[in-house]
Amino acid sequence: MPPASGDGADRPSSSSSSGQDDPVATVKKRNKPQYTHFTQQELPACKPLLTPQMVIPVLVLVGLIFIPIGLACIAASNKVVELVYRYDTKCVPRNMLHNKVAYVQNPSIDKTCTRIFKVPKDMQKPIYIYYQLDKFYQNHRRFVRSRNDLQLRNPKKAKDTQYCGPEAAANGGGRRPVVPCGLRAWSLFNDTYSFARGNQTLRVSKRGISWRSEREHRFGRHVYPLNFQNGTLIGGGQLDPSKPLSEQGDLIVWMRTAALPTFRKLYGKIDVDLRAGELVAVTMHNNYNSYSFDGKKSLVLSTAGWLGGKNAFLGRAYLVVGMACSLLALLLTLLCVVFPMKEEHLLLQYPPSRHVPY
């Protein structure tokens, strides 16, 4: 007789179910990461205990190093002799002070201005001549983009005026490409300076005012000015069409973008020593239109030291950091004397890492 049917006959035995693997447990075992020092973040590392015995000497050492460096930088900056003269308003006739733009745009008005400077201290050669402009934003996006680097260094790209708008071509007689094109070249600074000491004319040297990397790589030796400043609106100075762009030092210096609206650019050098108390006559031709944007123009005569021109910022920065570290070291020393640390605080150590198995 066959066995009676029932639930117990069809239900699998408990021994057969226990023999099968649980899929969830299998997934967990497969996802278990392999134990390494990298996965468990147990690689060797420097974990210093910032105790007063270590922090205070470090602060004192930084102060002892930074303070002398700051004093040396300030001393070097103070040795630089600098003479600054703003002439944009002082070289305008009194009857034209109310309309400076009309004055500078009128070619029939003589814009020559002569001033006498007294040398404050001995100035050893070379004496650098700079012009300084204020409120001129050479870093403006449209001004920066308005040039074509391929045209500046490749004579075969003379007609390539892409990105040079609005000064890409000269009007009149058809649209002729301008070399160099763009607003940056069009706005070339064109004030001039000449110097005299008594009856002796001081020669201004333009040699070496630009960087060699710019002359050799950014401005071509066989690229010559073409149709430059031939439009109806004249922006700035003229260029010698017989000289290649690599020899146009004033243009190369001007087209080096300034980061701030107040900047100085090198005009030339005087290779003559000037003694304290000597009188130097400076003749300035006030041609550049800085009045349309309410800008300022200044003439700067300066010597140079082992850190460059006159600038005390670097020395003051070193001095401030060194003094701050010294004062902080003194403060921590006083705190340790008044509130001494306990012995158990000084013996703190990081516990060794322990591997917790899964």
HELIX and SHEET records of a PDB file:
HELIX    1   1 ASP A    7  ASP A   10  1                                   4    
HELIX    2   2 SER A   14  SER A   18  1                                   5    
HELIX    3   3 PRO A   23  ARG A   30  1                                   8    
HELIX    4   4 PRO A   52  LYS A   79  1                                  28    
HELIX    5   5 ARG A   94  MET A   96  5                                   3    
HELIX    6   6 LYS A  100  GLN A  105  1                                   6    
HELIX    7   7 ARG A  141  ARG A  145  1                                   5    
HELIX    8   8 ASP A  149  ARG A  153  1                                   5    
HELIX    9   9 PRO A  155  LYS A  157  5                                   3    
HELIX   10  10 LEU A  183  TRP A  186  1                                   4    
HELIX   11  11 ARG A  212  SER A  213  1                                   2    
HELIX   12  12 GLU A  214  ARG A  218  3                                   5    
HELIX   13  13 LEU A  245  GLU A  247  5                                   3    
HELIX   14  14 GLY A  249  TRP A  254  1                                   6    
HELIX   15  15 PHE A  313  VAL A  338  1                                  26    
HELIX   16  16 GLU A  343  LEU A  346  1                                   4    
SHEET    1   A 5 GLU A  82  ARG A  86  0                                        
SHEET    2   A 5 LYS A 296  SER A 302 -1                                        
SHEET    3   A 5 ILE A 127  ASP A 134 -1                                        
SHEET    4   A 5 PHE A 263  ILE A 270 -1                                        
SHEET    5   A 5 VAL A 204  SER A 205 -1                                        
SHEET    1   B 4 THR A 112  LYS A 118  0                                        
SHEET    2   B 4 LEU A 279  HIS A 285 -1                                        
SHEET    3   B 4 THR A 192  ARG A 197 -1                                        
SHEET    4   B 4 GLN A 200  LEU A 202 -1                                        
SHEET    1   C 2 ALA A 169  ALA A 170  0                                        
SHEET    2   C 2 ARG A 176  PRO A 177 -1                                        
END                                                                             
